[in-house]
Structures are given as C-alpha cells and as structure tokens.
C-alpha cells in the first residue's frame, strides 16, 4: 500500500474511531455517575427518614415522661417517704411507670427517685436510695445542667439485664424547672440501643450509625466502631469548619477502599446520622452498562473501518493521477532532490516547487530588468536622447502614463546634512531612498519612474488637466506630498523646484532646467521650500546698486577676525549674507563675492605665517564652496569651517607674541631703569604702537607700564641704600626723580618708611 494511502486510511480511522470511543466513554461515565447519584440520593432519603423515626421515638418518650412527672401521683409521692409497706401507693406508681411504654420503643427500665425522702422505685421494687447498686449513677444525673436530657453510650447493668448492654437514658428532673441542680427527685427512663439499631438496619444494607454531639458512635447496625474512626474524625472536622451545612456527602479512602459518606446533623439533639456506601459496590452495578457500551462501540468501529477503507481508496485516485503526471515530467523532475521517505504529495510538491521556482526566477529577472530599463528610458528623456517616436513605441512596454494632457518636472534637493545623523557621503543613497518614497506616494498612472541626476531627485509627472493654473496646483500638491513623506520618514530638510507645465516630451530637458533654476531661490527664501519656476521669473529685479555697503561689512568682518571676536564675526557675516543674497537673488553673482571674501580672510593666515591646510583642512576646495545651496549651509561653513579654526590659530599665535613683547619690555626696564625711559621710547625701539604695547604689558604683567617702572626703581633704590654710601638725593636723582620730595614720598608709599629713616635703621643695626 502506498504511503499516502496508508496515511489517509489512518486519518479516516482516527476520525471515525475517536468520536465512537469518546461517546462510549462519556455514555458509560454519565450512566455510572447517574446510578451513583441515584444511590446516594436514596441513602440520603433513608437518613432523613431514619432521623425522623428516631426523633419521633425520642420525642414520644419525652412527652410520656413529662406527663408522668406532672401527674398528681408523682407530685404526691415527692412529698412522702415511702417504705415497702406502702403497697397501695407503690402499686399505683408502678402502674403509671408501666404506662410510659409506647408503640415506637420499648422502655427496658425506669426509675423514680425521691432524693429528699431517700427512696427509689423501679419497675420491680422500691428500696431506699442508699441500697441501690447504681445509686451513684442516679445521683450523677442530678448534676446535669438541663431539666430533661438524653445520655448516650451508657451500659445497663445492676440487675437490669443479664449481661451489660448499650443503652440510651432519658433523665427528667422533678419538679420540672428551667435549670436546677437540687431537684426533689428525678425520673430515669432507659431504652436499650438495639431498639433503635433495628430501625437503622431495616431500611438499607449499607453501614449506618449515629454519632452523639461529642462525635461518639452510639448506635449502629453492624458498624465497626474502630474501623470508622477515620470517617468520624473527617466528619467532625467537616461539621466544625462548616457549621451551617447540616447535611451532605464526601468521598474518602477507608482501609484502601473508596467510600462515600452521607450524613445529616440533627438540630434537635445534635446527633449525626451517618451512612457509609462502598463506591466499589456502586460500580458493580455499572458493569452491564460498560459491557453494552463496548459492544456498541465495537460495531461502530467495524463500520468505520469499512467506510474508511472504501473512502480512502476513492479519495486517493486523484492523487495517483497527479503522481503519474509529476513523474512524467522526465529529466527535469529527476533532477530534484526528493527525500527518500517522501510520500506522493511530497513528490508532487517538489515537482511543483521546481516549476514555480523556475517561473519566479524568470519573472524576477524580467522585473529587475524592466525596472532598470524604465529608469534608463526616463534618464534618456531628461538628457534629450529620446524622440516622440521612441516614446510611442516604448511607453506601452514600460507601463508609463497614457492619455495625459500636461506634464511637469519636480526636482528635489536635500537642503542641509549638517544637523542630521547623515554625512555628505550618504547624499546619493538618501536621494535613492527619496526616489522610492516618490514611487510609493505617487500612483504609477500619473508619474514616470523617479530617477536621481546630479545630486537631485527628479520626477516627471503627468496630469489630465490643460489649464496652466490648475496644473500648477496639482504639481504643487504632488511636491508637497513627496516633501512631507521624505521629512517624516528620512528626517531630512528638502526643497522642491517645479517647472512650468508643458505638453510635449521634447520639453522635458527645458523643464528640468526650469526646476533647477527655481531651486536657486533657496539662497534668498531659505530652505524647506516648494517654489514654481514662474514665481522666480516674476520676482527677478535688476539691481544696479554699488557694493559700497558690502565693502564696509567686509572690512568690519576682517577686523573682527583679526581681533579674535567670534561673536562680532558671526553677526557681521549674517549681515553680509543678508545684503549679498538679497541683492543677488537668483543669479550666481553671490558666489564671486563669497570667493572674494574668503580670499580676504585667508590673507590674515598668510600675514601671520599660518598654514592654510591647518585652518581649512585637507578636504577643502573652491568647488565645495560653490556647491553650498542654502543660506544656512553658507553661514554654517563660514562660522565653523573658516572663522573658528582661524580665530583659534590667531589666539595661539597672539599668546606667544604677547609673552615675547612683555618679556622684552621688562628686560628694557631692568637694564635701563637709571635712565630716562617711557612707553613711547620703548614703542620706537620695538616698532609697535604705544597703546598696543600698553595693553599687552597690562595683560601679561598685571600692572601698567609706568607703575611697574616706578616700583622697580624704588626697589633698586632700596638696594642702593643698603649697599652704597650715596646720599638720598643722589640716589633719587639716579632713579630719574626731579626732586627729593617726590622720591621720598614714593619710597615711603611702598615701604612705609622714608629713605633716611631706613638708612639710619641699617646703620644702627650694623653698629650693634
């Protein structure tokens, strides 16, 4: 048998067998469950009937005892001290006690005890209470809290029976008061437990018994008290945790056998009526159902087997025919690597996959070639290498728009990559991604294949409108759609130039030039714009003003750079670009002015002996400056690429130069302090302006030139006072002071002592 046919047959069998087996199992368990529930329900009804019968028996005895205790004979007897000689009243009392017997239960013994008069009467004799063998038992009943109370688990002896037996005892205090522990007497009625056991065993064959309020087994028909201790403990725990649940059932293990325990708790005397049912015995009743279920399921399975065998062969016939066709493919099929354990469907699948793979490969190659051919076709259109006849021939093959009445060119350029996560090397790849966005945003029925040319993304759009103004609105809407998606997806700032509408494909080259011209408006209008070529033509204005204002700004800019003032240079270049780009508008004149400005700035580098490569970097070129398309790009280039490194270079050189000049001034002072020195004379010696020298000296030394000169002369005067015998006036004259008083005043200002006093101090110190 073939592998797939075997699987089909197995599946059919499982499909038919599983429901039959499940139905048989469910029906068996449902039927057996119903029988179990019915048996449990019958046992619960029996427990209810047993409870009612036992309680009726007990209540009948209680009523008889109450009537007897309230009778006039008993009331009279409680006040009399009887002796065996009082035959007549004793006979009357005994007759009344025999009347306590009822049809529900047989009273096996009764006692009337007069505690105050010390006598006791049973169904047989009257004796003094002291002479009764069970005197202590009778006196213990007096201690009970209630006026009437049942006692269980008692053993009747002392002549009541020939052998000890279990009994149930009712104690009635006389007189009947709510609660008293000192009654006149008591009435004791005793019933043998076998009387109630007969009632328990008469209705069911299950193990049944009664627990008192303490959980002790008091009555039972054949119940093994020791064997049921586990059940009694579980039942006591259940009643304690669920005091509001007076009846119920639960299952448990007893000596390895599963049993069902049914119980009812009485609110009358807190006794619990228990019935134990063996689950194994219950399941014996369901064996016939199980056998019948097996026979029915076997018949169903036989029918399913026959139907599955017949149906599987019928269903396999089309598969066999397909397998023959697949094998008939010849050598191409034999080349497929089919697993050894493959079934018929696997063989057919590999054959079909082989055909599909070959077809997909061919279609993919054709699709790739078609995409490249479309872009090549459009590229030739924009470079003027395609005629109308060529278009008429190739358009149906490439699936280009048909039935259009007007055309327009949308040219997109990226404004600035400086503040994005992309670099300049990513520009071509980004334009290619934007071409894909344009291809997705604009339906194929209204556009030709988007392409990239010379750092621009270009889309040729077709419309069915003829009115120029309406066409411009449509082109603007398409451009805005492309721009918005490019900004959202790529996070790029882009601008789009729109050509004038045209009607013939031969005008594509001109329209492309118009869209590029429209993009030049970014110089004055700023980035992120969509502009029509017609709007730029209407706004062209011939401005013949001289560039006097630009020259003034240029000089201010050069001064700010020389003086290393970056903030002033930034403000000035912004004013310069505002004036230049407003004047230039859409022509290329601004590029010439920018090159001239850069040349002036770079002269500063040459004057300072710096390196252009260090300032501009190795990758700088004039061509890069000419490719700056927006005002923001130009401003960023001047501030970060030119001014910042140039000012850094000037700052480093100035620091070195200032230190050298200050050192030379200090050296001149120290060598010529006793001669006439001035800032002007030093400036002539060093070929610098006095103001420039003064600023440098103050910046590097920390004090003005004149102050440093005066302090140094006073310090040298102090040394002369210490080492020479020159007079104070001679030292002052040597220090270039015009009179003695000014010298003395300067000396005292520095040292808080006059020159004469200081010399006297020195002389005194030497003599001592």
C-alpha positions in Angstrom: 0.0 0.0 0.0 1.3 3.5 -0.9 2.5 5.7 1.9 -0.1 8.5 1.4 -3.0 6.0 1.0 -1.9 4.5 4.4 -1.9 7.9 6.0 -5.3 8.7 4.5 -6.7 5.4 5.8 -5.2 6.0 9.3 -6.6 9.5 9.4 -10.1 8.3 8.3 -10.0 5.6 11.0 -8.9 8.0 13.7 -11.6 10.5 12.5 -14.3 7.8 13.0 -12.8 5.9 15.9 -12.1 8.8 18.3 -15.8 10.1 18.3 -17.1 6.5 18.8 -14.6 5.8 21.7 -15.3 9.2 23.3 -19.1 8.8 23.0 -18.8 5.3 24.6 -16.6 6.6 27.4 -18.9 9.6 28.0 -22.0 7.5 28.0 -20.5 5.0 30.4 -19.4 7.6 32.9 -22.6 9.5 32.6 -24.7 6.4 33.2 -22.5 5.2 36.1 -22.5 8.7 37.5 -26.3 8.8 37.4 -26.5 5.5 39.2 -24.1 6.6 41.9 -26.0 9.9 42.3 -29.3 7.9 42.5 -27.9 5.5 45.1 -26.5 8.4 47.1 -29.8 10.2 46.9 -31.7 7.1 48.1 -29.3 6.8 51.0 -29.8 10.5 51.9 -33.6 10.0 51.9 -33.2 6.9 54.1 -31.0 9.0 56.5 -33.8 11.6 56.6 -36.5 9.0 57.3 -34.3 7.4 60.0 -33.7 10.7 61.6 -37.4 11.5 61.7 -38.2 8.0 63.0 -35.6 8.1 65.8 -36.5 11.7 66.8 -40.2 10.7 66.8 -39.4 7.8 69.1 -37.4 10.0 71.5 -40.0 12.8 71.5 -42.8 10.3 72.3 -40.8 9.1 75.3 -40.1 12.7 76.4 -43.8 13.5 76.2 -44.7 10.4 78.3 -42.0 11.3 80.8 -43.3 14.9 81.1 -46.9 13.8 81.6 -45.8 11.3 84.2 -43.6 13.8 86.1 -46.5 16.3 86.1 -49.1 13.7 87.3 -50.7 14.1 90.7 -49.5 10.7 91.8 -45.8 11.7 91.2 -46.4 15.1 92.8 -47.9 13.4 95.9 -45.1 10.8 96.0 -42.4 13.5 96.0 -43.7 14.7 99.4 -44.0 11.3 101.0 -41.4 8.9 102.5 -42.4 5.5 101.1 -41.4 2.1 102.5 -42.1 -1.3 101.1 -45.0 -1.4 103.5 -46.9 1.3 101.4 -48.2 -1.3 99.0 -51.1 0.6 97.5 -49.4 3.9 96.5 -46.3 2.0 95.3 -48.6 -0.2 93.1 -50.2 3.0 91.6 -46.8 4.5 90.9 -45.6 1.3 89.3 -48.7 1.1 87.1 -48.1 4.7 86.0 -44.5 3.9 85.1 -45.6 0.9 83.0 -47.8 3.3 81.1 -44.7 5.0 79.9 -44.3 2.3 77.3 -45.0 3.4 73.7 -45.5 1.8 70.3 -42.3 3.3 69.0 -39.8 2.0 71.6 -39.8 -0.5 74.4 -38.7 1.0 77.8 -36.4 -1.6 79.3 -36.1 0.1 82.7 -37.4 3.2 84.6 -36.5 4.8 87.9 -38.5 7.3 90.0 -36.0 8.6 92.6 -37.0 10.9 95.6 -33.8 12.5 96.6 -35.2 14.4 99.6 -37.1 11.3 101.0 -34.2 8.9 100.1 -36.2 6.3 98.2 -36.1 5.0 94.7 -38.7 2.9 92.7 -38.0 0.9 89.5 -40.4 -1.2 87.5 -39.8 -4.0 90.0 -39.1 -2.8 93.6 -39.0 0.1 96.0 -35.8 0.5 98.0 -34.1 3.1 100.0 -31.9 5.0 97.7 -28.8 4.0 99.7 -29.5 0.4 98.9 -29.5 0.7 95.1 -26.3 -0.6 93.5 -26.4 2.2 90.8 -27.1 4.8 93.5 -24.0 6.9 92.4 -25.1 6.8 88.7 -28.6 8.1 89.7 -27.1 10.9 91.8 -24.8 11.9 89.0 -27.8 12.6 86.8 -28.9 15.3 89.3 -25.8 17.3 88.3 -26.9 17.7 84.7 -27.5 21.3 83.5 -30.8 20.7 81.9 -34.1 19.7 83.4 -34.5 17.0 80.7 -31.5 15.4 79.0 -30.6 12.3 77.0 -27.5 10.4 77.9 -25.9 8.1 75.4 -23.2 5.4 75.5 -24.4 4.1 78.8 -24.1 0.5 79.8 -27.0 -1.0 81.6 -26.1 -3.4 84.5 -27.0 -4.0 88.1 -29.8 -6.5 87.5 -31.4 -4.7 84.7 -30.1 -7.2 82.2 -28.3 -10.5 82.5 -25.4 -9.0 80.5 -24.1 -5.4 80.1 -25.7 -3.8 77.1 -25.6 -0.3 75.5 -28.5 1.9 76.4 -29.9 5.4 75.9 -31.1 7.1 79.1 -33.6 10.0 79.5 -33.3 11.9 82.8 -36.3 14.2 83.9 -35.8 16.4 87.0 -38.8 16.7 89.3 -40.4 19.2 89.6 -39.8 20.5 86.0 -37.9 23.7 86.4 -35.8 25.6 83.8 -32.5 24.9 85.4 -31.8 23.4 88.9 -29.1 21.2 90.4 -31.2 20.5 93.6 -34.4 18.9 92.4 -36.8 16.9 94.7 -36.3 13.9 92.5 -35.6 12.5 89.1 -37.3 10.2 86.6 -34.9 8.0 84.7 -36.1 6.1 81.6 -33.7 3.7 79.9 -34.0 2.2 76.4 -31.8 -0.5 75.0 -29.8 0.7 71.9 -30.8 -2.4 70.0 -34.4 -1.0 69.7 -33.0 1.9 67.5 -30.5 -0.3 65.7 -33.4 -2.4 64.4 -34.8 0.8 62.8 -31.4 1.7 61.3 -30.8 -1.8 59.7 -34.3 -2.3 58.4 -34.2 0.2 55.5 -30.7 -0.4 53.9 -27.9 -2.9 53.7 -25.2 -0.1 54.0 -23.3 0.6 57.1 -25.2 3.1 59.1 -24.8 4.5 62.6 -25.4 7.6 64.8 -22.9 9.9 66.4 -23.8 11.9 69.5 -22.9 15.5 69.9 -19.4 14.5 71.1 -18.8 12.5 67.9 -19.0 9.2 69.7 -20.6 6.2 67.8 -23.7 5.4 70.0 -25.9 3.4 67.7 -25.2 1.3 64.6 -26.3 -1.7 62.7 -23.2 -3.8 62.5 -20.9 -0.8 62.3 -17.3 -1.4 63.2 -16.7 1.5 65.6 -12.9 1.2 65.5 -12.9 0.8 61.7 -14.9 4.0 61.2 -12.7 6.3 63.4 -11.2 7.9 60.3 -14.6 8.7 59.0 -15.8 10.1 62.3 -12.7 12.3 62.5 -13.2 13.6 59.0 -16.9 14.2 59.6 -16.2 16.0 62.9 -13.7 18.3 61.1 -16.2 18.9 58.3 -19.0 19.8 60.8 -16.7 22.1 62.7 -15.5 24.0 59.6 -19.0 24.2 58.1 -21.4 24.5 61.0 -24.1 25.9 58.7 -24.1 22.8 56.5 -26.4 20.3 58.3 -26.2 17.5 55.7 -24.0 16.5 52.8 -21.7 13.8 51.4 -18.0 13.3 50.7 -15.7 10.6 49.4 -12.6 9.2 51.2 -10.4 6.2 51.4 -11.1 3.7 54.2 -8.7 0.7 54.5 -7.7 1.2 50.9 -11.2 1.2 49.6 -13.0 4.3 48.4 -16.3 5.0 50.2 -19.0 7.7 50.0 -20.0 9.1 53.4 -23.5 10.6 53.7 -24.5 12.5 56.8 -27.3 14.5 58.4 -26.8 16.6 61.6 -29.9 17.0 63.7 -30.7 20.3 65.3 -33.0 18.5 67.8 -30.3 16.8 69.8 -27.1 17.4 67.8 -26.9 13.8 66.8 -25.4 13.0 63.4 -26.9 10.2 61.3 -24.2 8.6 59.1 -24.4 6.2 56.1 -21.2 4.7 54.6 -21.6 3.4 51.0 -18.8 1.4 49.2 -18.0 3.0 45.8 -16.8 -0.4 44.6 -20.3 -1.9 45.3 -21.8 1.0 43.3 -19.5 0.4 40.3 -20.6 -3.2 40.2 -24.0 -2.0 39.1 -22.5 -0.3 36.1 -20.6 -3.3 34.6 -23.6 -4.2 32.4 -23.6 -0.7 31.0 -19.9 -0.9 30.3 -20.3 -4.2 28.5 -23.1 -2.9 26.4 -21.1 0.2 25.6 -18.1 -1.9 24.5 -20.3 -4.0 22.1 -21.9 -0.9 20.6 -18.5 0.8 20.1 -17.0 -2.3 18.5 -19.9 -2.4 16.0 -19.4 1.3 15.2 -15.6 0.8 14.8 -16.2 -2.1 12.3 -18.5 0.1 10.2 -16.0 3.0 10.4 -13.1 0.7 9.3 -15.1 -0.5 6.2 -16.1 3.1 5.3 -12.6 4.4 5.8 -11.1 1.7 3.6 -13.6 2.4 0.8 -13.5 6.2 1.1 -9.7 6.4 1.3 -9.3 4.5 -2.0 -11.8 6.7 -3.7 -10.0 9.9 -2.4 -6.6 8.6 -3.4 -7.4 8.2 -7.1 -6.8 11.9 -8.0 -3.5 11.9 -6.0 -2.4 8.8 -8.0 -3.1 10.6 -11.3 -1.2 13.7 -10.2 1.8 11.5 -9.2 1.9 9.9 -12.6 1.8 13.4 -14.2 4.7 14.6 -11.9 6.8 11.5 -12.8 6.1 12.2 -16.4 8.0 15.5 -16.3 11.1 13.5 -17.3 14.6 14.5 -16.6 13.7 17.9 -15.1 11.8 16.1 -12.4 14.6 13.6 -11.8 17.0 16.4 -11.0 15.0 17.4 -7.9 16.5 16.2 -4.6 13.4 14.4 -3.2 13.8 12.8 0.3 13.8 9.0 0.3 10.9 8.7 2.7 8.7 11.2 0.9 5.1 10.3 0.2 3.2 11.1 -3.0 2.3 14.6 -2.0 5.9 15.4 -1.2 7.0 14.2 -4.6 4.2 16.3 -6.3 5.1 19.3 -4.1 8.8 19.2 -5.1 7.8 18.9 -8.7 5.5 21.9 -8.5 8.1 23.9 -6.5 10.6 23.2 -9.2 8.3 24.7 -11.8 7.3 27.6 -9.6 11.0 28.4 -8.7 11.9 28.4 -12.4 9.0 30.7 -13.2 9.7 33.1 -10.3 13.4 33.3 -11.2 12.5 34.3 -14.8 9.8 36.8 -13.6 12.2 38.3 -11.1 14.9 38.7 -13.7 12.4 40.3 -16.1 11.1 42.5 -13.3 14.6 43.7 -12.4 15.5 44.4 -16.0 12.2 46.2 -16.5 12.8 48.5 -13.6 16.3 49.4 -14.8 15.0 49.8 -18.4 12.3 52.2 -17.1 14.8 54.3 -15.3 17.2 54.3 -18.3 14.3 55.3 -20.5 13.5 58.3 -18.3 17.2 59.2 -18.0 17.4 59.4 -21.8 14.3 61.5 -21.8 15.9 64.1 -19.4 19.1 64.2 -21.3 17.3 64.8 -24.7 18.2 61.4 -26.2 14.6 60.3 -26.8 12.2 61.2 -29.6 8.5 61.2 -29.7 8.5 58.1 -31.9 10.7 56.3 -29.4 8.3 57.2 -26.7 5.2 56.0 -28.6 7.0 52.6 -29.1 8.4 52.1 -25.6 5.6 53.6 -23.5 3.2 50.6 -23.7 6.1 48.2 -22.9 7.2 50.1 -19.8 3.7 50.9 -18.5 4.1 54.7 -18.5 1.1 57.0 -18.1 -1.1 57.4 -21.1 -3.8 59.9 -22.0 -2.2 62.8 -20.3 -2.6 66.4 -21.4 0.1 68.2 -19.4 3.5 67.4 -17.9 5.6 68.9 -15.1 9.0 68.2 -13.6 9.6 68.1 -9.8 13.3 68.4 -8.8 14.1 67.7 -5.1 17.4 68.6 -3.4 18.5 68.0 0.2 19.0 71.4 1.9 21.5 70.6 4.6 23.0 67.4 6.2 25.0 69.3 8.9 22.4 68.9 11.7 21.3 65.3 10.7 22.7 61.9 11.5 23.8 61.5 7.9 27.1 62.5 6.3 27.8 64.0 2.9 28.8 60.6 1.6 25.2 59.4 2.2 23.6 62.0 -0.1 23.3 59.7 -3.1 21.9 56.9 -1.1 19.4 59.3 0.5 18.3 60.6 -2.9 17.7 57.0 -4.0 15.6 56.4 -0.9 13.6 59.5 -1.7 13.0 58.2 -5.2 11.5 55.1 -3.7 9.3 57.3 -1.5 8.1 59.2 -4.6 7.4 56.0 -6.3 5.2 54.9 -3.4 3.5 58.2 -2.8 2.5 59.0 -6.4 0.5 56.4 -8.3 2.1 54.8 -11.4 -0.7 56.2 -13.5 0.4 59.8 -13.0 4.2 59.6 -13.0 7.2 58.2 -14.8 9.9 56.3 -12.9 11.6 58.7 -10.5 15.4 59.0 -11.0 18.4 60.8 -9.5 20.6 63.2 -11.5 23.5 65.3 -10.3 22.6 65.3 -6.6 18.9 65.8 -7.3 15.9 63.6 -7.3 13.7 64.2 -10.3 10.1 63.1 -11.1 8.2 63.6 -14.3 4.5 64.0 -13.5 1.6 63.7 -16.0 -1.9 65.2 -15.5 -5.2 65.1 -17.4 -5.6 68.9 -17.0 -4.8 71.6 -19.6 -5.4 74.8 -17.6 -1.9 76.0 -16.5 -3.0 77.3 -13.2 -4.8 74.1 -12.4 -1.7 72.1 -13.4 0.5 74.2 -11.2 -1.8 73.4 -8.2 -1.7 69.7 -9.0 2.1 69.8 -9.3 2.4 71.7 -6.0 0.1 69.1 -4.3 2.3 66.2 -5.6 5.5 68.1 -4.5 4.1 68.7 -1.0 3.2 65.0 -0.7 6.7 63.9 -1.6 8.3 66.5 0.7 6.2 65.7 3.7 6.8 61.9 3.4 10.6 62.5 2.9 10.7 64.6 6.1 8.6 62.2 8.1 10.5 59.0 7.0 14.0 60.3 6.5 14.0 63.2 8.9 15.5 65.5 6.2 15.0 69.1 5.2 14.4 69.2 1.5 13.3 71.7 -1.1 11.5 71.1 -4.4 11.5 73.1 -7.6 8.6 72.9 -10.0 8.9 73.6 -13.7 6.3 75.3 -15.9 3.7 72.9 -17.4 4.5 71.6 -20.9 2.7 69.5 -23.4 5.4 67.5 -25.3 8.0 65.2 -24.1 10.6 67.1 -26.0 10.3 69.9 -23.5 11.5 67.7 -20.6 15.1 68.9 -20.8 14.0 72.5 -20.6 11.5 71.8 -17.8 14.3 70.1 -15.8 16.4 73.3 -16.2 13.5 75.4 -15.0 13.0 73.3 -11.9 16.7 73.6 -11.1 16.5 77.4 -11.6 13.6 77.5 -9.2 15.6 75.8 -6.5 18.2 78.7 -6.5 15.5 80.7 -4.7 16.7 79.0 -1.5 19.6 81.4 -1.3 17.1 84.3 -0.5 14.0 82.4 0.6 15.7 79.9 2.8 15.5 76.1 3.0 12.4 73.8 3.1 10.6 75.5 0.2 8.4 74.4 -2.7 8.8 77.0 -5.5 7.5 77.3 -9.0 9.8 78.5 -11.8 7.2 81.0 -12.8 7.3 82.7 -9.4 11.1 83.1 -9.6 10.9 84.7 -13.0 8.3 87.2 -11.9 10.4 88.2 -8.9 13.7 88.9 -10.8 14.8 92.6 -10.3 17.8 94.2 -11.8 19.7 95.9 -9.0 22.4 98.3 -10.1 23.5 99.5 -6.7 27.2 99.6 -6.0 28.7 97.2 -3.4 29.7 100.0 -1.0 27.7 98.6 1.8 29.1 95.1 1.2 32.7 96.5 1.3 32.0 98.2 4.6 30.7 94.9 6.1 33.7 93.1 4.6 36.1 95.4 6.4 34.2 95.0 9.6 34.4 91.3 9.2 38.1 91.3 8.6 38.6 93.5 11.7 36.5 91.2 13.9 38.6 88.2 12.7 41.9 89.9 13.3 40.8 91.0 16.8 39.6 87.4 17.5 36.0 88.4 18.2 33.9 85.3 17.1 30.5 86.8 18.2 31.2 90.0 16.2 32.3 88.0 13.2 29.2 85.8 13.4 26.9 88.9 13.5 28.8 90.6 10.7 28.7 87.6 8.3 25.0 87.3 8.9 24.5 91.0 7.9 26.8 90.4 4.9 24.8 87.4 3.7 21.5 89.3 4.1 22.8 92.2 1.9 24.6 89.9 -0.6 21.8 87.4 -1.1 19.1 90.0 -1.3 21.0 91.9 -3.9 22.0 88.7 -5.8 18.5 87.0 -5.6 18.7 84.2 -8.3 21.9 84.9 -10.2 25.3 83.4 -9.5 26.9 86.7 -8.5 27.0 85.9 -4.8 29.4 83.0 -5.5 32.0 85.5 -6.8 31.6 87.8 -3.8 31.9 84.8 -1.4 35.1 83.7 -3.1 36.5 87.2 -2.8 35.6 87.4 0.9 37.2 84.0 1.6 40.4 85.3 -0.2 40.5 88.4 2.0 40.1 86.3 5.2 42.8 83.9 4.1 45.2 86.8 3.7 45.2 87.0 7.5 46.6 83.5 7.7 49.4 84.3 5.3 50.2 87.5 7.2 50.5 85.5 10.4 52.6 82.9 8.8 50.0 80.2 9.4 49.1 77.1 7.3 46.0 77.2 5.1 45.8 73.4 5.4 45.6 73.6 9.2 42.8 76.2 9.0 40.7 74.8 6.2 41.6 71.1 6.4 42.8 68.8 3.6 39.3 68.2 2.0 38.6 71.9 1.3 38.2 73.2 -2.3 36.5 76.1 -4.0 34.1 73.7 -5.7 32.8 72.7 -2.2 32.0 76.4 -1.5 30.2 76.8 -4.9 28.0 73.7 -4.1 26.6 75.4 -1.0 22.9 75.7 -1.9 21.2 77.5 1.1 21.9 80.5 3.3 22.2 78.1 6.3 24.8 76.0 4.7 26.9 79.1 3.7 26.6 80.6 7.3 27.5 77.2 8.9 30.6 76.9 6.6 31.9 80.4 7.4 31.3 80.1 11.1 32.5 76.5 11.7 34.9 75.8 8.9 36.6 79.2 8.4 36.3 81.6 11.3 36.5 79.1 14.2 39.8 77.5 13.2 41.3 80.8 12.0 40.5 82.6 15.3 41.9 79.6 17.2 45.2 79.9 15.2 45.4 83.7 15.8 44.7 83.2 19.5 47.5 80.7 19.8 49.9 82.9 17.9 48.8 86.0 19.9 49.5 84.3 23.2 53.1 83.5 22.2 53.7 87.0 20.7 52.3 88.8 23.7 54.6 86.9 26.1 57.6 87.8 24.0 56.8 91.5 23.8 56.1 91.7 27.6 59.4 90.0 28.3 61.3 92.5 26.1 59.7 95.4 27.9 60.6 94.0 31.3 64.2 93.5 30.1 64.4 97.1 28.9 63.2 98.4 32.2 65.6 96.2 34.2 68.6 97.2 32.0 67.8 101.0 31.7 66.0 101.8 35.0 68.6 104.5 35.9 68.0 106.2 32.5 65.1 108.1 31.2 62.5 105.5 29.9 59.0 106.0 28.5 56.4 103.8 26.8 56.8 105.9 23.7 60.6 105.3 23.6 60.0 101.6 24.0 57.5 101.6 21.2 60.0 103.2 18.9 62.6 100.6 19.8 60.1 97.7 19.2 58.2 99.2 16.3 54.8 98.9 17.9 52.2 101.5 18.8 52.4 102.7 22.4 48.7 101.8 23.1 49.2 98.3 21.8 52.3 97.9 24.0 50.4 99.2 27.0 47.6 96.8 26.5 49.9 93.8 26.1 52.0 94.8 29.1 49.0 95.2 31.4 47.5 91.8 30.1 50.7 89.8 30.7 52.4 91.5 33.7 49.2 92.5 35.5 50.1 96.2 36.2 50.5 99.3 33.9 54.0 100.0 32.4 54.5 103.2 34.4 53.6 101.6 37.7 55.9 98.6 37.1 58.8 101.1 36.2 58.3 103.1 39.3 58.1 100.0 41.6 61.3 98.6 40.1 63.2 101.9 40.6 62.1 102.1 44.2 63.2 98.5 44.8 66.6 99.3 43.2 66.9 102.5 45.4 66.4 100.3 48.5 69.2 98.1 47.3 71.5 101.2 46.9 70.6 102.4 50.3 71.7 99.1 51.7 74.9 98.6 49.6 76.3 102.1 48.8 77.2 105.4 50.6 75.4 107.6 48.1 73.2 110.3 49.6 69.5 110.0 49.4 69.3 112.9 46.9 71.9 111.3 44.7 70.0 108.0 44.7 66.8 109.9 43.9 68.4 111.7 41.0 69.9 108.4 39.8 66.3 107.0 39.8 65.2 109.9 37.5 63.3 111.8 40.2 63.2 115.6 39.5 63.3 116.5 43.2 64.0 114.8 46.5 60.5 115.2 48.0 58.8 113.1 45.2 61.4 110.4 45.7 60.9 110.3 49.4 57.1 110.3 49.0 57.2 107.3 46.6 59.7 105.4 48.8 57.5 105.9 51.9 54.4 104.9 50.0 55.9 101.5 49.1 57.8 100.7 52.4 56.1 102.9 55.0 59.4 104.5 55.9 61.5 107.3 54.4 64.9 106.6 52.8 66.7 108.5 55.5 65.0 106.6 58.3 65.7 103.3 56.6 69.4 104.1 56.2 69.6 105.1 59.9 67.9 101.8 60.8 70.5 100.0 58.8 73.4 101.9 60.4 72.1 101.2 63.9 71.8 97.6 63.1 75.4 97.4 61.8 76.9 99.2 64.9 75.0 97.0 67.3 
